[in-house]
């Protein structure tokens, strides 16, 4: 059961029931890229940690999850609002370990801007 502070209210509007959206905003920070693997190391991927400032809970997602979200947003809202494109999956080097700290910082800033822009 949801705690009282986590409940979302529903009101009856002109066209029937509708959600009352929260008025507070939050940021989502994408950080801590890590190399992961599956199939006993045969396939590698980069996993990113997302943290929302309103909950301070972290979840991990792969680039393909961002790509999936981007495609869904384009289908649903692409003609109504501008959806920023995703940063490149790989800029240089095969894995994050091959990148310089300056490039890793730049990529993190680009991802932060991208994810934050989705919530505005």
Secondary structure as GFF3:
##gff-version 3
##sequence-region A 1 120
A	DSSP	three_ten_helix	4	6	.	.	.	ID=ss1
A	DSSP	beta_strand	10	13	.	.	.	ID=ss2
A	DSSP	beta_strand	16	19	.	.	.	ID=ss3
A	DSSP	beta_strand	28	38	.	.	.	ID=ss4
A	DSSP	beta_strand	43	52	.	.	.	ID=ss5
A	DSSP	beta_strand	58	62	.	.	.	ID=ss6
A	DSSP	alpha_helix	63	77	.	.	.	ID=ss7
A	DSSP	three_ten_helix	96	98	.	.	.	ID=ss8
A	DSSP	alpha_helix	101	119	.	.	.	ID=ss9
###
